[in-house]
Amino acid sequence: MRAAKAAGDVLPVVKPDIDNVFKAVTDAVKGIAWVDDNQICVAVISKRYSDTPRIEMKIEEIKTNEH
């Protein structure tokens, strides 16, 4: 089971809820990575088991007609 979790074959369907983690992280970098999290237009999020728990973010600017 440990190997299956490490390979991503088994996903964690336990607390914390992924939407709560996403909200906490996006709120935490408000004023650093963006002015407000309402600027987020695309997000791909997932929870995985890991021996090194962490949050990884990749932030890219998307050009819009508003620029």
Steps between C-alpha positions, in 0.01 A plus 500: 500500500787737581647453152161557338456823697850617408433426132179702508286194435316558829381851577417643843125537544544633853512839670600768428260579218691607191292816452585615854872445440480687169320793663750519787797500263356752256404731786848464653676635191254785444703816454810295415413299189190699405299795619195287574415136440212603276776530236536120493343376177642149466590253775600135499509356850555156643575325829759226513656285766864588564784430739580872468172688547502834321313737278636571154382796296578601147378848417484626144368828371227461244457795267145629483327780317505697825880552487 
